[in-house]
Amino acid sequence: MRINVTRSSMPTIEEYVSEISDIWDSHWLTNMGEKHNALEKELESFLNVPHVSLYTNGHLALENIITALDMKKGGEIITTPFTFASTTHAIVRTGFSPIFCDINPENYTIDVEKIEELITDKTVAIIPVHVYGNMCDVEKIERIASAYNLKVIYDSAHAFGVKYKGVSSACFGDATMYSFHATKVFNTIEGGAVCYHQDNLVRKLNDLRDFGIRSEEDVGYIGGNAKMNEFQAAMGLCNLRHFNEEIEKRRNVVLHYRERLRERIGIKLCNPQEDVEPNYAYFPVVFDKYKYSRDEIYRILKENGIGARKYFYPLTNSFSCYSDLKSAGIEKTPIAAYIAEKVLTLPLYADLNIKDVDIICDLILS
Ligand SMILES: Cc1ncc(COP(=O)(O)O)c(C=O)c1O
């Protein structure tokens, strides 16, 4: 038996072939073709946000929005280390310094009570992460950002389709980045997007993804190549049609996990958040003083052909590539360090069989 931690959702082969068949008429494979532009429009309407700029992946979407906001180079950006490498790398690769804020122990997003003490005269922005699809405290973050005149970019790689008080996660801060990687609740194979309100960012974000080319005779920015191609966009158009179904199936899996694992001593689940419509992206479990450690559970599952993931371990502020960074070091983020040692995300995808959820839970509980 083999159960992977995730399994990409795909349309039927017939639906995908039908979606891509007109590419054989147009011979237009990339560079903002019809599928690409159609997906941007559909996402604007689905997410109820004025602007969506598509990218070839979420990481380059994040790098490009950091660049597009014209913040003072060398400035400090407050973020959390309890995230995928991408968040911290994007900050460093665009010429900024990451300053690591701890997370809160309830939903593992940025601890908003600890942001202000990290603000200096060099701080230019906050990049909070809606980790596992849990929404950050967007209201408090907005108050801090406006008091100190800081930009806010949400790493919302996990939070596509999540709403807070009925408002899409695409609508908070100066911009929101999504990942449409194969493992996400909505995928375009590889892919990503920046969502935003400001009209004056459209041109820049769109030029930056195409080498900064403004027109046939002018290159206005030192951009790279971050364009989404037509086959990726076609996958997105198909998957978007089935998004509600995807969420419903994931919901059933999560409810079953909850039923089996709730109220067990030493097993901590994330509580559903008030006012949040979730997307059931991940199922993190913290093993804290349970009869087995996180690493033992990981091993037991692995020996039985089940792939759980130590997500997020290690913390980005302990990566060897950041050993020279003054702000690095897990001692500065003790809650994140504690959770990273104890958390495991269990297999979760739309077609995960309830019987398999039972097998996983039996192994954990036995
Ligand atoms: C929190 C977070 N940020 C950024 C990314 C980068 O997205 P992508 O893989 O689409 O480049 C990911 C991807 O998994 C992620 O989990």
The ligand as an SDF file (V2000), in Angstrom:
LIG
                    3D

 16 16  0  0  0  0  0  0  0  0999 V2000
    4.1420   28.9920    1.9950 C   0  0  0  0  0  0  0  0  0  0  0  0
    4.6470   28.8830    0.5790 C   0  0  0  0  0  0  0  0  0  0  0  0
    5.1270   29.9820   -0.0160 N   0  0  0  0  0  0  0  0  0  0  0  0
    5.5610   29.9610   -1.2900 C   0  0  0  0  0  0  0  0  0  0  0  0
    5.5320   28.7980   -2.0480 C   0  0  0  0  0  0  0  0  0  0  0  0
    6.0690   28.8090   -3.4410 C   0  0  0  0  0  0  0  0  0  0  0  0
    5.1310   28.4530   -4.4020 O   0  0  0  0  0  0  0  0  0  0  0  0
    5.5390   27.6900   -5.7340 P   0  0  0  0  0  0  0  0  0  0  0  0
    5.9050   26.2850   -5.3850 O   0  0  0  0  0  0  0  0  0  0  0  0
    4.3150   27.7770   -6.5940 O   0  0  0  0  0  0  0  0  0  0  0  0
    6.6830   28.4290   -6.3510 O   0  0  0  0  0  0  0  0  0  0  0  0
    5.0230   27.6390   -1.4670 C   0  0  0  0  0  0  0  0  0  0  0  0
    4.9780   26.3940   -2.2570 C   0  0  0  0  0  0  0  0  0  0  0  0
    4.7260   25.3300   -1.8890 O   0  0  0  0  0  0  0  0  0  0  0  0
    4.5760   27.6680   -0.1150 C   0  0  0  0  0  0  0  0  0  0  0  0
    4.1110   26.5710    0.4900 O   0  0  0  0  0  0  0  0  0  0  0  0
  1  2  1  0
  2  3  1  0
  2 15  2  0
  3  4  2  0
  4  5  1  0
  5  6  1  0
  5 12  2  0
  6  7  1  0
  7  8  1  0
  8  9  2  0
  8 10  1  0
  8 11  1  0
 12 13  1  0
 12 15  1  0
 13 14  2  0
 15 16  1  0
M  END
$$$$
